[in-house]
């Protein structure tokens, strides 16, 4: 094919390509004319920064020490929060291999706690549910027994505090293990056993009870008392008695991941 023939067949493509090249060159010239100085400054700034990054430290020893101090303070704060939330049962309600099987420890703790609380309620002329919120069928797995015993420890603390504050009736106690327990996804970083209390009587003892559960210095005679974690509270006038109120509160027995 001759050059003349090629030109006849491809002149439109050749002209378009040549036109594009001309437009590109004009664009480069315009950018260089109007923005050349800015581009040169930007390049110098980039080169200077690269040289500094290659030869100088971005942070000195003082900055490193400050970062380490802040990190240590944050770790201490996280540990303090975990300790405040994580529920630690008292030894009597904690499983101990030296005291026999988990089942035998469960039955012994339940029997002793029930007898003690019912006697205290009788002396205070108060009423509490005999089952103490525990399941009708005793748990058989060690993990569930451990969690029910911890919840029973909370029940003991709360009932004794309620009686000390003059609460007339503990109408209902309901212990519910975390529904995520045993799931394939796990319980996450915080496991929550919920313990519901429904109480009724004169309003002041109910309010005093709730306040006492949050004040370590006013534990109602509970040895080693600590604030009980509250998830939900509802206080309302009683339906049938104008001078009484009903309190429903949900406490949390929390197990925090890697809490010590």
C-alpha positions in Angstrom: 0.0 0.0 0.0 1.3 3.4 -1.0 1.5 6.4 1.3 -1.2 8.0 -0.8 -3.5 5.1 -0.4 -2.8 4.9 3.4 -3.6 8.6 3.7 -6.9 8.3 1.9 -8.0 5.5 4.2 -6.7 6.9 7.5 -6.6 10.6 7.2 -9.5 11.1 9.6 -7.8 9.1 12.3 -4.5 10.9 11.6 -6.0 14.3 11.8 -7.9 13.4 15.1 -4.7 12.1 16.6 -2.7 15.2 15.5 -5.4 17.5 16.9 -5.4 15.7 20.2 -1.6 16.1 20.4 -1.9 19.8 19.7 -4.6 20.2 22.4 -2.4 18.4 24.9 0.6 20.6 24.1 -1.5 23.7 24.4 -2.9 22.4 27.8 0.7 21.8 29.1 1.7 25.2 28.0 -1.3 26.8 29.7 -0.7 24.8 33.0 3.0 25.8 32.9 2.1 29.4 32.3 -0.6 29.8 35.0 0.4 27.2 37.5 4.1 26.6 36.9 5.3 28.4 40.0 2.8 26.7 42.2 3.8 23.3 40.8 7.4 24.1 41.4 6.8 25.1 45.0 4.7 22.0 45.6 7.5 19.8 44.2 10.1 21.5 46.4 7.9 21.1 49.4 7.5 17.4 48.7 11.2 16.9 48.2 12.0 18.7 51.4 9.4 16.6 53.4 10.9 13.4 51.9 14.4 14.4 53.0 13.2 15.2 56.5 11.3 11.9 56.8 14.5 10.1 55.7 16.9 11.9 58.0 14.9 13.2 61.0 12.6 11.7 63.6 9.0 12.9 63.5 8.7 12.7 67.3 11.3 13.2 70.0 11.8 11.5 73.3 9.5 13.9 75.1 6.6 13.0 72.7 7.3 9.3 73.1 7.3 9.6 76.9 4.0 11.5 76.8 2.4 8.9 74.6 3.6 6.1 76.9 2.2 7.9 79.9 -1.2 8.4 78.2 -1.3 4.8 77.2 -0.5 3.6 80.7 -3.2 5.9 82.1 -5.8 4.6 79.6 -4.9 1.0 80.5 -5.3 1.8 84.2 -8.7 3.4 83.5 -9.9 0.4 81.5 -8.8 -1.9 84.3 -10.6 0.2 86.9 -13.8 0.1 84.8 -13.6 -3.6 84.4 -13.1 -4.1 88.1 -16.0 -1.8 88.9 -18.4 -3.8 86.5 -17.2 -7.3 87.0 -19.1 -9.1 89.7 -17.0 -11.1 92.1 -19.0 -13.6 94.2 -18.1 -14.1 97.8 -16.2 -17.3 98.6 -19.3 -19.1 99.9 -21.0 -18.6 96.5 -17.9 -19.4 94.4 -17.1 -22.9 93.2 -14.1 -24.4 94.9 -12.8 -27.8 93.8 -11.7 -28.5 97.4 -15.3 -28.5 98.6 -16.6 -31.3 96.4 -18.5 -31.4 93.2 -20.2 -28.4 91.7 -23.7 -29.9 92.2 -23.0 -30.6 95.9 -21.8 -27.0 96.4 -24.9 -25.7 94.6 -27.3 -27.6 96.8 -25.5 -26.7 100.0 -25.3 -23.0 99.1 -29.0 -22.9 98.0 -30.2 -24.6 101.2 -28.1 -22.4 103.5 -29.0 -19.2 101.7 -32.7 -20.0 101.6 -32.9 -20.9 105.3 -31.0 -17.8 106.4 -33.0 -15.3 104.3 -36.4 -16.9 105.2 -35.4 -16.6 108.9 -34.4 -13.0 108.4 -37.6 -12.2 106.6 -39.7 -13.8 109.4 -38.0 -11.8 112.0 -38.6 -8.6 110.0 -42.2 -9.6 109.4 -41.5 -9.4 105.7 -42.3 -11.6 102.8 -39.9 -13.1 100.2 -40.3 -15.8 97.6 -39.0 -19.2 98.8 -37.5 -20.2 95.4 -35.3 -17.0 95.4 -35.5 -16.8 91.6 -33.7 -20.1 91.0 -34.9 -22.5 88.3 -37.3 -25.3 89.3 -34.9 -27.9 87.8 -31.4 -27.6 89.3 -28.6 -26.9 86.7 -26.3 -29.7 86.0 -23.5 -28.1 83.9 -20.6 -26.6 85.9 -20.7 -23.4 83.9 -24.4 -22.8 84.6 -24.0 -23.8 88.3 -21.2 -21.2 88.6 -23.4 -18.5 87.2 -26.5 -19.3 89.2 -24.4 -19.3 92.4 -23.0 -15.9 91.5 -26.6 -14.7 91.0 -27.6 -16.2 94.3 -24.9 -14.2 96.0 -26.4 -11.0 94.5 -29.9 -12.2 95.6 -28.5 -12.6 99.2 -27.0 -9.1 99.1 -30.1 -7.5 97.7 -32.6 -9.3 100.0 -30.6 -8.6 103.1 -30.3 -4.9 102.1 -34.1 -4.8 101.4 -34.9 -6.2 104.8 -32.5 -3.8 106.5 -34.2 -0.9 104.9 -37.7 -2.0 106.0 -39.1 -3.3 102.7 -42.3 -5.1 103.4 -42.5 -7.5 100.4 -40.2 -8.9 97.8 -42.9 -10.2 95.5 -40.8 -11.8 92.8 -37.2 -12.7 92.0 -36.2 -14.0 88.6 -32.7 -15.1 87.6 -32.0 -15.2 83.8 -28.7 -16.3 82.4 -27.3 -14.5 79.4 -29.3 -15.8 76.4 -26.1 -15.7 74.3 -24.5 -18.3 76.6 -23.6 -21.4 74.6 -24.3 -19.7 71.2 -21.7 -20.2 68.5 -21.0 -16.4 68.5 -20.4 -16.3 72.2 -21.5 -13.7 74.7 -19.0 -11.0 73.6 -16.9 -9.0 76.0 -19.5 -8.7 78.7 -21.7 -11.5 79.8 -24.9 -10.5 81.7 -26.9 -12.6 84.1 -30.1 -10.6 84.8 -31.7 -10.7 88.3 -35.2 -9.1 88.4 -36.6 -7.9 91.7 -40.2 -6.9 92.2 -40.8 -5.2 95.6 -43.8 -3.5 97.1 -44.7 -1.5 100.3 -44.2 2.0 101.6 -42.4 4.2 99.1 -39.6 5.3 101.4 -38.1 1.9 102.2 -38.2 1.1 98.5 -36.3 4.3 97.6 -33.9 3.6 100.6 -33.3 0.1 99.3 -32.4 1.2 95.8 -30.0 3.9 97.2 -28.4 1.4 99.6 -27.6 -1.0 96.8 -25.5 1.8 95.2 -23.7 2.9 98.4 -20.8 0.7 99.6 -21.0 2.5 103.0 -24.7 1.5 103.4 -24.8 -2.2 102.6 -27.6 -3.2 105.0 -25.3 -5.5 106.9 -24.0 -7.3 103.8 -20.4 -8.2 104.5 -18.0 -7.0 101.8 -20.8 -5.0 100.2 -20.3 -3.3 96.9 -22.6 -1.3 94.6 -24.9 -3.6 92.6 -25.0 -2.9 88.8 -28.5 -1.7 87.8 -29.8 -2.1 84.2 -33.4 -1.0 84.7 -35.5 0.6 87.4 -39.3 1.4 87.5 -41.0 2.9 90.5 -44.7 3.5 90.4 -47.7 3.9 92.8 -49.4 0.7 93.8 -52.6 0.0 91.9 -54.8 -0.9 94.9 -53.2 1.0 97.8 -52.8 4.8 97.7 -50.0 4.8 100.4 -47.9 2.1 98.8 -45.6 1.8 95.7 -44.2 -0.9 93.5 -40.5 -1.1 92.5 -39.1 -3.2 89.8 -35.4 -3.3 89.3 -33.1 -5.4 87.2 -29.6 -6.1 88.5 -26.7 -7.4 86.4 -24.2 -10.0 87.4 -21.6 -9.1 84.8 -18.6 -11.2 83.7 -16.2 -9.0 81.9 -13.7 -10.5 79.5 -10.2 -10.9 81.0 -11.3 -9.1 84.2 -9.0 -9.9 87.1 
